[in-house]
Amino acid sequence: VEFVKLAATYSTVNLGQGFPDFPPPDFLKEAFVRALSGENHMLHQYTRAFGHPPLVKILAQYFGKLLGRDLDPMTNVMVTVGAYQALFCCFQALVDEGDEVIIIEPFFDCYEPMVKMAGGMPVFVPLRPKAPKDGKLMSSADWQLDPAELASKFSERTKAIVLNSPNNPLGKVFSRGELELIADLCVKHDVLCISDEVYEWLVYDGKEHIRIASLRGMWDRTVIIGSAGKTFSATGWKVGWTVGPNRLLQHLRTVHQNSVYHCATVAQEAVAQGFQRELELYGKPESYFVQLPKMLQQKRDWLVQSLDAVGMKPIVPEGTYFLVADISEFKSDVPDVPDSDEPYDSRFAKWMVKNKGLAAIPLSAFYCGAHKNNYNHFIRFCFAKEEATLKAANDILQKWKLEKTSP
């Protein structure tokens, strides 16, 4: 919230917040207009509380195909107000007072407060960076879990683990081996998995997004969370969903019914039509789910080159909208403040938006209080932006570099 306010006040270029500044695809906008202005006036009224029937039906078909199982649209799928509310429902429904929930750091910032709001105890385990060989740029794949450290976090008090793959902020796509390690521990300790997969289509360089629910023993203990906002570049529509076994989703439905109750019918209808189109084009070059990652990979590569050229060392992400960069070489611009509790990257990001007009988010914002200073020389950029926005960011960086090098 703090950085959004700063960006609105000072920035000329906002690469901080995670939303595209380009439009959703035409077919989706057209579906929304049809739903809004068509003959079916019931689309302006309540629909089924747990998901508009056409949407849960197509989601059950689509994810059933991906997971290789028959899904019941009424019991295995629930539509939420964005993935954010899906997360809230998971924690409120599944976590009780004193339950421990394992969170992998760095993590999407709402996980920790949502666990605490449910009465749970967050237990943190970090991804640890390994230096790449031969002077190559670091990849998000170089940030890995220590198997022994992860295993040590599981106890009889552990209720759930939160998995976010592809990961925000790093862009890490967890490998099959890493997911099997997590799955084996979940099965061994009878632990649930809350699997935040909102960036499932945004995977680059031929990498594969593997769904942990498809691994042995995991379907019955996993809630999958998805987002039409990230899937169709329409974050303001706030349509999300959960997919999972009825034994878990029945409790999510109770929370949903007694909090927001319902999501916008017209938006659900349009998303249903979008998925219908994608099911018909499954795996084909014209599919939006094939085209979008190709477009974003080009934007990622462009920003990687731009940052690398000025000495902000980017960590090349395997997925998502995001790219984390090492700001160590820029420390001379923003001096340390002795005895300050604020992490260095947070001060740097505030200075950068106020003095350079470029907004980004400090990586320390994605760590718990005790660990904020462990990785405090990185900032996160969002590259899901128009070419003109990325070019404007590059111009700021190039000018900054010239100022640094000129006598």
C-alpha positions in Angstrom: 0.0 0.0 0.0 2.9 2.3 0.9 4.6 1.9 -2.4 1.4 2.1 -4.5 0.9 5.5 -2.8 4.4 6.6 -3.5 4.2 5.5 -7.2 1.0 7.5 -7.6 2.6 10.6 -6.1 6.0 10.6 -7.7 6.5 8.0 -10.5 6.6 8.7 -14.2 7.1 5.0 -14.8 5.5 2.4 -12.6 7.1 -1.0 -12.8 6.1 -1.7 -9.2 2.5 -3.1 -9.1 1.8 -6.4 -10.7 -0.7 -5.6 -13.4 -0.5 -5.2 -17.2 -1.0 -1.7 -18.7 -2.0 -3.4 -22.0 -5.6 -4.5 -22.6 -7.1 -8.0 -22.3 -7.5 -9.9 -25.6 -10.3 -8.7 -27.9 -12.2 -11.9 -27.7 -12.5 -11.4 -23.9 -13.6 -7.8 -24.1 -16.1 -8.7 -26.8 -17.5 -11.5 -24.5 -17.9 -8.9 -21.7 -19.7 -6.5 -24.0 -22.0 -9.3 -25.2 -22.8 -10.3 -21.6 -23.4 -6.7 -20.6 -25.6 -5.6 -23.5 -27.2 -8.8 -24.7 -30.7 -10.1 -24.3 -30.1 -12.2 -21.2 -31.0 -9.6 -18.5 -30.5 -12.2 -15.8 -26.7 -11.7 -16.2 -27.3 -8.4 -14.3 -28.6 -10.3 -11.3 -27.3 -12.8 -8.8 -26.0 -16.1 -10.1 -25.1 -19.2 -8.1 -23.1 -18.0 -5.1 -20.3 -20.6 -5.5 -19.8 -19.9 -9.2 -21.8 -19.0 -12.3 -22.9 -22.4 -13.7 -21.3 -21.9 -17.2 -18.0 -20.9 -15.6 -17.7 -23.7 -13.1 -18.6 -26.1 -15.8 -15.9 -25.0 -18.2 -13.3 -24.7 -15.4 -14.1 -28.3 -14.4 -13.7 -29.4 -18.0 -10.4 -27.5 -18.5 -8.7 -28.4 -15.2 -10.0 -31.9 -15.4 -8.1 -32.2 -18.7 -5.0 -30.7 -17.2 -5.2 -32.9 -14.0 -6.3 -36.1 -15.8 -9.4 -36.6 -13.6 -13.2 -36.0 -13.8 -14.1 -32.9 -11.8 -17.6 -32.1 -10.6 -18.3 -28.4 -11.4 -20.6 -28.1 -8.4 -18.3 -29.6 -5.7 -14.7 -29.5 -7.1 -14.7 -25.8 -8.3 -15.6 -22.6 -6.5 -15.4 -19.1 -8.0 -14.0 -16.3 -5.8 -13.5 -12.5 -5.9 -10.0 -12.9 -7.4 -7.4 -15.3 -6.2 -7.0 -13.0 -3.2 -10.4 -14.0 -1.8 -9.6 -17.6 -2.6 -6.5 -17.4 -0.4 -8.6 -15.8 2.4 -11.2 -18.6 2.2 -8.5 -21.2 2.4 -6.9 -19.8 5.5 -10.2 -19.0 7.3 -11.6 -22.4 6.4 -8.7 -24.7 6.9 -6.4 -23.1 9.6 -7.4 -23.2 13.3 -6.0 -21.4 16.3 -2.4 -22.5 16.9 -2.0 -24.4 13.6 1.3 -23.9 11.9 1.5 -23.0 8.2 4.7 -23.3 6.3 5.4 -20.3 4.0 8.3 -20.4 1.5 10.3 -17.1 1.4 10.1 -14.8 -0.5 6.3 -14.9 -0.5 3.4 -13.0 -1.8 2.8 -10.5 1.0 -0.7 -11.4 2.1 0.1 -15.0 3.1 1.5 -14.0 6.5 -1.3 -11.7 7.7 -4.0 -14.0 6.4 -2.5 -16.9 8.3 -2.4 -14.8 11.5 -6.0 -13.5 11.0 -7.1 -17.2 11.0 -5.2 -17.7 14.3 -2.4 -19.7 12.7 1.3 -19.5 13.2 3.4 -18.8 10.1 6.6 -20.9 9.9 9.1 -19.6 7.3 11.5 -21.5 5.1 13.7 -19.6 2.6 14.7 -20.3 -0.9 18.5 -19.9 -0.8 20.4 -18.5 -3.8 23.3 -20.4 -5.3 25.8 -18.4 -7.3 25.7 -19.2 -11.0 28.8 -20.5 -12.8 31.0 -18.7 -15.4 29.7 -15.2 -14.6 26.3 -15.9 -16.0 23.3 -14.0 -14.9 21.5 -15.7 -12.0 18.2 -17.5 -12.8 15.2 -17.9 -10.5 16.1 -21.6 -10.7 19.2 -20.8 -8.7 17.1 -20.1 -5.6 16.3 -23.4 -4.0 15.0 -25.1 -0.9 17.3 -26.9 1.4 15.6 -30.4 1.7 16.8 -30.9 5.3 15.8 -27.4 6.3 12.3 -27.8 4.7 11.8 -31.2 6.4 12.8 -29.7 9.8 9.8 -27.2 9.6 7.2 -30.0 9.5 5.8 -31.1 12.9 2.6 -32.5 14.4 1.4 -28.9 14.6 1.8 -28.3 10.8 -1.6 -27.9 9.1 -0.6 -26.7 5.7 2.1 -25.4 3.4 1.6 -22.6 1.0 3.1 -23.2 -2.4 3.4 -20.4 -5.0 4.6 -21.7 -8.4 5.4 -19.8 -10.5 6.6 -17.7 -7.6 5.9 -14.0 -7.0 8.3 -12.2 -6.6 11.2 -14.3 -7.9 9.5 -15.8 -11.0 10.8 -19.3 -9.9 9.0 -22.3 -11.4 9.4 -25.2 -9.1 10.8 -28.3 -10.7 9.2 -31.7 -10.5 11.9 -32.8 -8.1 11.2 -29.9 -5.8 7.5 -30.5 -5.9 8.0 -34.2 -5.2 10.1 -33.2 -2.1 7.2 -31.0 -0.9 4.6 -33.6 -1.8 6.4 -36.5 0.1 6.6 -34.3 3.2 2.9 -33.4 2.9 1.9 -37.1 2.6 4.2 -38.2 5.4 2.9 -35.6 7.9 -0.7 -35.4 6.7 -0.4 -31.8 5.7 -2.6 -29.7 3.3 -1.2 -27.8 0.4 -2.6 -24.4 -0.6 -1.2 -24.1 -4.1 -1.3 -20.6 -5.5 -1.0 -21.1 -9.3 -2.2 -17.7 -10.6 0.8 -17.4 -13.0 0.3 -21.0 -14.4 0.3 -19.9 -18.0 3.2 -17.4 -17.7 6.1 -19.8 -18.0 9.1 -19.1 -20.3 12.1 -20.8 -22.1 10.1 -24.0 -22.6 9.8 -24.6 -18.9 6.8 -26.6 -17.7 4.3 -25.7 -15.0 3.7 -28.9 -13.0 0.6 -29.0 -10.8 1.4 -30.4 -7.4 -2.2 -31.8 -7.2 -1.3 -34.2 -10.0 1.5 -35.9 -7.9 0.8 -39.1 -6.0 -1.2 -38.6 -2.8 -1.7 -34.9 -3.4 -5.1 -34.4 -5.0 -7.0 -35.1 -1.8 -5.0 -32.6 0.2 -4.5 -29.7 -2.2 -6.5 -26.6 -3.0 -5.5 -25.1 -6.3 -6.0 -21.3 -6.7 -6.3 -19.6 -10.1 -6.9 -16.1 -11.4 -8.7 -14.8 -14.5 -6.9 -11.5 -13.9 -3.5 -13.1 -14.5 -4.8 -15.7 -17.1 -6.5 -13.1 -19.3 -4.7 -9.9 -18.4 -7.8 -8.5 -16.7 -6.8 -8.0 -13.1 -9.6 -5.5 -12.4 -12.3 -8.0 -13.1 -11.5 -9.8 -9.9 -12.5 -13.3 -10.9 -10.6 -16.2 -9.3 -11.3 -19.8 -8.4 -10.4 -22.7 -6.3 -10.2 -26.3 -7.6 -9.9 -29.3 -5.2 -11.6 -32.2 -3.4 -15.0 -31.6 -2.0 -13.8 -32.5 1.5 -11.8 -29.3 1.5 -13.9 -27.1 -0.7 -17.1 -27.6 1.3 -15.4 -25.6 4.1 -14.3 -22.9 1.7 -17.9 -22.5 0.5 -19.0 -21.8 4.1 -16.5 -18.9 4.4 -17.3 -17.6 0.9 -21.1 -17.7 1.6 -20.7 -15.8 4.9 -18.2 -13.1 3.6 -18.6 -11.8 0.1 -21.3 -14.4 -1.0 -21.0 -13.7 -4.7 -18.9 -12.4 -7.6 -19.9 -10.2 -10.5 -22.1 -12.3 -12.8 -21.2 -10.5 -16.1 -17.5 -10.9 -15.5 -18.0 -14.6 -14.7 -19.9 -15.0 -18.0 -17.2 -13.4 -20.0 -14.4 -15.5 -18.4 -16.5 -18.6 -19.1 -16.6 -17.7 -22.8 -12.8 -17.0 -22.7 -12.2 -20.5 -21.3 -14.6 -22.0 -23.8 -12.5 -20.5 -26.6 -9.2 -21.7 -25.0 -10.5 -25.2 -24.6 -11.3 -25.3 -28.3 -7.8 -23.9 -29.2 -6.0 -26.1 -26.5 -2.3 -26.3 -27.4 -2.8 -24.5 -30.8 -0.6 -21.5 -31.8 -3.7 -19.2 -31.8 -4.4 -20.0 -28.1 -4.0 -16.9 -25.9 -2.4 -19.2 -23.3 0.3 -19.9 -25.9 0.6 -16.3 -27.3 0.7 -14.4 -23.9 3.9 -16.1 -22.5 5.7 -15.6 -25.9 4.9 -11.9 -25.7 5.8 -11.6 -22.1 9.1 -13.5 -22.6 10.1 -10.8 -25.1 9.3 -8.1 -22.6 11.2 -10.0 -19.9 14.3 -10.3 -22.1 14.2 -6.6 -23.0 14.1 -5.6 -19.4 16.8 -8.1 -18.5 19.1 -6.5 -21.1 18.2 -3.0 -20.0 18.9 -3.6 -16.3 22.1 -5.6 -17.1 23.4 -2.8 -19.3 23.3 -0.3 -16.4 24.7 -2.7 -13.8 21.5 -3.7 -11.9 22.0 -7.4 -12.1 18.7 -9.1 -13.0 17.7 -12.6 -11.8 16.2 -14.1 -14.9 12.7 -15.3 -14.0 11.3 -18.6 -15.4 7.8 -17.3 -15.1 5.3 -14.6 -13.8 5.2 -10.9 -14.5 8.2 -10.2 -12.3 11.9 -9.8 -12.3 14.1 -9.2 -9.3 17.4 -7.2 -9.7 20.5 -6.8 -7.5 21.1 -3.1 -6.7 24.5 -3.6 -5.0 26.3 -1.5 -7.6 24.0 1.4 -7.0 24.6 1.6 -3.2 26.8 4.7 -3.6 23.7 6.7 -4.7 21.7 5.9 -1.6 23.9 5.9 1.5 23.3 3.7 4.5 21.5 5.2 7.4 23.2 4.0 10.6 21.0 2.4 13.2 18.0 2.4 10.8 15.5 -0.5 11.2 14.3 0.0 7.6 15.8 -2.5 5.2 18.2 -1.0 2.7 16.2 -2.0 -0.4 13.1 -0.3 1.0 15.0 3.0 1.4 16.5 2.5 -2.1 13.1 2.0 -3.7 11.6 5.1 -2.0 14.6 7.2 -3.0 14.4 5.8 -6.6 10.7 6.7 -7.0 11.2 10.2 -5.5 14.4 11.1 -7.3 14.3 9.1 -10.6 10.5 8.7 -11.1 10.9 4.9 -11.4 8.7 2.7 -9.1 9.7 -0.8 -8.0 9.1 -2.9 -4.9 11.8 -3.9 -2.4 12.3 -7.6 -2.1 12.4 -7.3 1.7 8.6 -6.6 1.5 8.2 -10.4 0.6 10.0 -11.6 3.8 8.8 -11.9 7.4 9.9 -9.2 9.9 12.8 -11.3 11.3 14.3 -12.0 7.8 13.8 -8.6 6.1 17.5 -7.8 6.2 18.7 -11.1 4.9 18.1 -10.2 1.2 17.9 -6.4 1.3 19.8 -5.5 -1.8 17.2 -6.6 -4.4 14.2 -4.9 -5.9 11.3 -6.3 -7.9 10.2 -4.9 -11.3 7.0 -5.8 -13.2 7.6 -6.3 -17.0 4.0 -6.9 -18.0 3.9 -3.5 -19.5 3.5 -1.8 -22.9 6.6 -1.3 -25.0 6.4 2.5 -24.4 6.4 2.0 -20.6 9.5 -0.3 -20.7 11.3 2.1 -23.1 10.6 5.0 -20.7 12.0 2.9 -17.8 15.1 2.1 -19.9 15.5 5.9 -20.7 15.5 6.6 -16.9 18.1 3.9 -16.3 20.4 5.0 -19.1 20.3 8.6 -17.9 21.0 7.4 -14.4 24.0 5.4 -15.6 25.4 8.4 -17.4 25.1 10.6 -14.3 27.0 7.9 -12.3 29.8 7.6 -14.8 30.3 11.3 -15.8 33.0 13.1 -14.0 
